[in-house]
Amino acid sequence: MKRILLIDVSPRGNDSASRSVASTLAARLSDLYPLAEITHRDLAAAHPPHLDESTLRAISTRDPAEEERWKDAARLADQLTDELVASDLLVIATPMWNFGIPSALKAWIDLVVRPGKTFRYGEGGVVGLMQGKQAILVLASGGVFTAGPWKSWDFVEPYLRQILGFIGIVDVQTVRVEGMNIPALANDAVPVANKAVEALVL
């Protein structure tokens, strides 16, 4: 049975382009894998905490006594990490904010990119422990960042590919919902992205 983890980030609800296209993707995945277990993690509805002292100590200590002391602070981080570890396919649907990812998504990343859990330090350097998984990025933006003068301003896809590769996820596909703030492109942005969903290799 395929296990799918869907991360939604946008707080715009039904007005969110990334959520709309992610919903199309989820429907296709359900058709392809009717027995799939889909876990939906909505970071806008339940914003994960940014790292504070207690959480940082909880997820970084290797001392059993310290683990017991900080176990309450580690509970959510452990739950989020377990969801990722259990998944075969990770879907991240997010808008671009100020050329980067929303802080809620960064908070989730900081809680799941953990030594001994999703990567480890080896003699030759870092080894990602999430190898063999797939990821799909659904990225919405007001402008166009796949080509043209704004391409170098895209700090979303390069960062997400880099951090996913760091933990061993290198099979990454991207669907773009571009030009949402450009009148000539806005109306077609979601339909074009939905067509791209149909072209994904799943």
ZIKA-V669044 format. One line per field, one symbol per residue. phi: phi as a letter, one per 30 degrees, with the letter a starting at -180 (. if undefined). psi: psi as a letter, one per 30 degrees, with the letter a starting at -180 (. if undefined). burial: + if it has 16 or more other ideal C-beta (glycine too) atoms within 10 Angstrom, else -. A space follows every 50 residues. Layout:
# ZIKA-V669044
phi->???
psi->???
burial->???
This chain:
# ZIKA-V669044
phi->.dcbcccccdddidddddddddddddddddddbdcdccccccdddbdddd dcedddddccdccedddddcddddededdddddddddcbccccbdcbhib ddddddddeddcdbdiccabccdckdcdccdjdcbbccccbdccbdaidc edddccdedddddddecjccdbcbccccidccedcedcddedddddddcd cb
psi->kkkkjjjkekgfbfgkeeeeeeeeeeeeeeeeifgkjjkjjjfeeijkkl kaeeeeeeffkgjeeeeeegeeffeeeeeeeeeeeflekkkjjklkkhga llfeeeeeefffjkkfefllklegakkkggkfllkkkjkkleakgflafg effjgdeeeeeeeeeeggjfiklkkkjlgfgjeffeffeeeeeeeeeffk j.
burial->-++++++++++----+++++++++++--+---+--+-+--+-+----+-- +---+-+++----------+--++-+++-++-++--+-++++++++---- ++-+++++++++++--+++--------+-+--+++++++++++++----- ---+-++--++--+-+++++-+++++++++--------++-+++-++--- --
